[in-house]
Amino acid sequence: MDFLASLPHLVSWVIFLPAIGALVLLFVPSDNAVRWTSLGVTVLTFLISLGLWAGFDAEALSATGPQLVEQVQWFPGVDITYFVGIDGLNLLLILLTTLLGPIIVLSSWTYIGKQIKGYYALLLILETGVLGVFASFDLFLFYIFFELTLIPMYFIIGIWGGENRIYAAVKFVIYTLFGSLLMLVGVLWLGFAAGDAVNDGVFTTNWYTLVSYSIPLGAQTWLFLLFALAFCIKVPLFPFHTWLPDAHVQAPTGGSVVLAGVLLKMGTYGLVRFCLPFFPNAAQTFAWPIAILALIGIVYGALVAYAQEDAKKLVAYSSVAHLGFVVLGIFAFTTEALQGAMIQMVNHGLSTGALFLIIGMLYERRHTRLMADYGGIAKSVPILTFFMVFSVLASVGLPGLNGFVGEFLILLGTFKSEVIGGWAITLIATTGVIFAAVYLLTMLYKTFYGELDKDSPNATMPDLNAREIGLLLPLAVLMFWLGFGPAPFLEKSERTVNLLLETIETKRIAAIEAEREAVVALPLSADDLP
Amino acid sequence: MYASFLTDLAAAFPTVLVAVLGIVVVLYDSFRNDAPAIPWITGGGIAVALALELLHLGDPGEPILWNQLYAGGFASYVNSVILLGAFASVILSVPYLKRINRNYGEVHALILFATCGMMVLASSASLVSVFVGLETMSICLYVLTGLVREEPTANESALKYFLLGAFSTGFFLYGIALIYGATGTMVLAEMPAELEATGRTGFMYAGLALLLIGFFFKVSAVPFHMWTPDVYQGAPTTITGFMSTTSKAAAFAALILVLSQAMKGAELVAQWSVVIAAVAAVTMILGNVLAISQTNVKRMLAYSSVAHAGYVLTGLAAGTPEGYSGALYYLLAYTLMNLGAFGVMAALEWDDEQGAEQTLDSLAGVGYRKPILGVTMGVFMFALTGFPPLAGFIGKYMVFAAVVDSGDTWLAFVGVTASIVSAFYYLRVLVAFWMRSEEDSPERVRQSAFPVSNLTALVLVGCAVALLFFGVLPGGVLETTQSFFVEAAVAFGG
């Protein structure tokens, strides 16, 4: 892997290789060739992205720039650059994205029956968009990639989705657009203000320059609200979550996996990357309200998931609950909780991704997702059942599997937190873990155990084929690995998380002192004297 | 004196060329009625003029012909946009006019004369040229609107356009008269100094207000937009594309010239920027909201182009070099995406009855039948909504950045809110094109097979690629447009 790390423009290759693949697809004639080309491109992207893991030296990360950095001037006269790189926050998410790439391609192999070329081209463009979001260190560039992900996802839901796909697709775009366009005004304001304050009057969207600018408290509040709204819709945090079940249920399996696996992470990642370090005071002021919304999301998501009859909808609502945990971890402002949130983003991508894949496989066999239509299928499809049980247990947070690590760290960090700390909040969050066990195990029971009706098609369902095992196996291995030995993964983000929290604390105190000085200095200004 | 006249004429050669070509086409047409060579002569001439303007893009702008016109720099840029739009319209019109049996030679002569008027308008250095250019352009457009002369709706829209246009011309002229009264000069660049000398600011305000009404009418800003939907719907589709893009580019260019040169006193700017900001806000909101309820796509695009006038006005409302240059970039993006959208709609009209009822329902599943139209329409719709990485996004970004910088953050909020609204109806077009099945469209439409000519496909793909190119690499255009306003004195030579 070391030789990969020395490739020139490694990050750019990882980001744009899928898009180049999408262009190549235009000239590929047959459907089968399209599938194999897409698989080849995504596998190649994954292999190259392993170079990022090898090339990233977590201990040597400086506070002034990312590693494997590439920066090119983009706009004339202003400080908007093509600026990508790797640090502890985005490394794992980028690898998660590139890993899910081939898995999604494989999962769509037979599921997608029409307009195959268009589907795979959009999928590849979507991968480029998501990778760009994670790798950007320029706010403007981030915004472009953030919006770019909407276009392919809109078509994937709207063309290859279920009955109600048009409604779901439009709702998905309008919701996200609402948040992100309002954020755009915030980006502009912030760019000019930071430019005047710390960049010789030149408009800037460079992440490091923006972080170095301590924003006045009043402006922090409304800027934070604009940014947080955009990201919380994407997460989605209760009460902005209503687009998610629609999008998930209507999307084809591949779309659901991208959505749950990485698209939602753009929201939580945005909160960590931008909201916390840019607006530390406002973030702490609003930590309580957001934590309460996250808690409501955890409990409400779990309760609604329990009431579902459609297995896919159940998993969709479980996402609301799980991401509530991540948001809680982010706003606890402790190393443990933030580390937990970072690792939980990856965990959720793996386990929920696997759940959606398996439900998609069942749907391909029986064309129904209602749990009542199944029952006892553990006997007819044992391998599928094995993977299902594995993923459910990981999702529930069984010690030894990945979900436990993230949830434990988040709960620990939240308990210790000085911002939103306390036993009450931890207790409520813990009930969420129990609820998750209840609804996921109930689903498992209703669908896979109990009596198998010998006359129904359930009894004659074929078990997983080699392709399906092949695409679930890496996920299962990683769920196990992250649960048993999470240290190598946590090490990658530890220094970055600590640097981030230090910056937040320094900036927070500086802003308060600046405000105090301004108040003290006020009567001394000449205009105010009688 | 004559030596300078000749060099000036050489500097204005592209404009002259277009005018002369118009006369040639009229003559040729009267000897060989509707000769098939006419569109090619027209297109070729416009292409030559475009190439010449592009060569002069880097020149410092300077006043020529006794302070009547500008050449080079700003004028070259806007003229290039206009000629680009005219060129694409002519090419798109060739198969379209044939299909609707309106392959008249005079169409091309009128397009040429209109283009000439627009170029004069966009490079005018005095209010006289503004008026001459405006009228030359408008009269040709009135006629072009009523091209399908047997059709009552076409006549209605032409008459409506003419009457309301004449009305607005009255305002415009009165405004010019008052401004002349206030300053004693018609030359834009001389006005600030003259105004200071005379001190007749009251006249100036009144004149500017009337002038603005005239401009608002021409760019179809709310509340002077009433004519737009009817006219855009009633006119032949490629002509709608032509007039909705190039005529707006020209009128906006003239407005920028008037504001940045004649009205640049700080007191004046403070007055008119409030007015323009208010009009921009109302235009963006109303244009987009009214577009939502439309089912006829041409009419919907008409309201959308009302809304887009609001976005350009947003850049002007900033009253800063960044605002003007952002608006100029926006005009290029808008020309490409709107012309493309109307081009697709024109290609979808495959008999002369169908155009009048081109509804979202009749377009169900059309993307699968004509992928080239479906894909390019996707690009145009996303560009019009303002999705990155297309040029439409950069345009919006530049004008919003300009108002945030000048302190009118509220206007940026209005703009983005309006954009969210607009996403709703632009996406609906794509829903019809790609997400609904063909079975939903009427049987008559389903059965008709229609070819997409290679020329049309070429122009549409060209527009789409250009939108992507200028969206990903906007640096060159932005540097050019910003250079016009760095030192206004140098750029305009005044």
HADDOCK unambig.tbl for C-alpha pairs under 7 A between the chains (distance, minus, plus):
assign (segid A and resid 74 and name CA) (segid B and resid 475 and name CA) 6.70 0.50 0.50
assign (segid A and resid 75 and name CA) (segid B and resid 475 and name CA) 5.15 0.50 0.50
assign (segid A and resid 76 and name CA) (segid B and resid 475 and name CA) 5.65 0.50 0.50
assign (segid A and resid 76 and name CA) (segid B and resid 479 and name CA) 6.10 0.50 0.50
assign (segid A and resid 144 and name CA) (segid B and resid 388 and name CA) 5.39 0.50 0.50
assign (segid A and resid 144 and name CA) (segid B and resid 389 and name CA) 6.30 0.50 0.50
assign (segid A and resid 147 and name CA) (segid B and resid 387 and name CA) 6.63 0.50 0.50
assign (segid A and resid 147 and name CA) (segid B and resid 388 and name CA) 6.42 0.50 0.50
assign (segid A and resid 148 and name CA) (segid B and resid 388 and name CA) 6.12 0.50 0.50
assign (segid A and resid 158 and name CA) (segid B and resid 435 and name CA) 5.74 0.50 0.50
assign (segid A and resid 159 and name CA) (segid B and resid 434 and name CA) 6.79 0.50 0.50
assign (segid A and resid 159 and name CA) (segid B and resid 435 and name CA) 5.02 0.50 0.50
assign (segid A and resid 166 and name CA) (segid B and resid 435 and name CA) 6.90 0.50 0.50
assign (segid A and resid 174 and name CA) (segid B and resid 420 and name CA) 6.82 0.50 0.50
assign (segid A and resid 177 and name CA) (segid B and resid 420 and name CA) 6.46 0.50 0.50
assign (segid A and resid 178 and name CA) (segid B and resid 420 and name CA) 5.94 0.50 0.50
assign (segid A and resid 181 and name CA) (segid B and resid 416 and name CA) 5.69 0.50 0.50
assign (segid A and resid 182 and name CA) (segid B and resid 413 and name CA) 6.86 0.50 0.50
assign (segid A and resid 182 and name CA) (segid B and resid 416 and name CA) 6.39 0.50 0.50
assign (segid A and resid 185 and name CA) (segid B and resid 412 and name CA) 6.42 0.50 0.50
assign (segid A and resid 185 and name CA) (segid B and resid 413 and name CA) 6.63 0.50 0.50
assign (segid A and resid 188 and name CA) (segid B and resid 401 and name CA) 5.82 0.50 0.50
assign (segid A and resid 188 and name CA) (segid B and resid 404 and name CA) 6.76 0.50 0.50
assign (segid A and resid 189 and name CA) (segid B and resid 404 and name CA) 6.17 0.50 0.50
assign (segid A and resid 192 and name CA) (segid B and resid 405 and name CA) 6.59 0.50 0.50
